[in-house]
Amino acid sequence: MADKVYCMYCGTDRSSIQSLTSAGTCSKSPTGKHVPYDGDEKKKYFCEFCGTDRSTIQSLTSAGTCSKSPTRQHQPYAGSEKTKFVCKYCGTDRSTIQSLTSAGTCSKSPTGNHQPAR
């Protein structure tokens, strides 16, 4: 059985990218369209901007607002789980996404916060 394709903004799932991108509108996407999540299926999904975690993309994207995300919505981190997460803009590292994104401001990041590299 093939893996499902998920929308990174709302968690809607379909069997292919084509069926996802033609599945109507996405109220959480900045473009109004479903955008495929570019990561693998996981047991736990983390918000790449704040580290909040949930068991599905849909429950993560529905978990309220994210004060660190440019869209104000939690967005799933597409990288794999690691023993150390590194900011893709400045190189600061921490043991969890949550501790990295809470490690003060990042002067090199467009959002002003540390963001994990894949």
ABEGO torsion letter per residue (X at the ends): XBBBBBBAAAGBBBABAAAAAAAEBBAABAAGBBBBBABBBBABBBBAAAGBBBABAAAAAAAEBBAABAAGBBBBBABBBBABBBBAAAGBBBABAAAAAAAEBBAABAAGBBBBBX
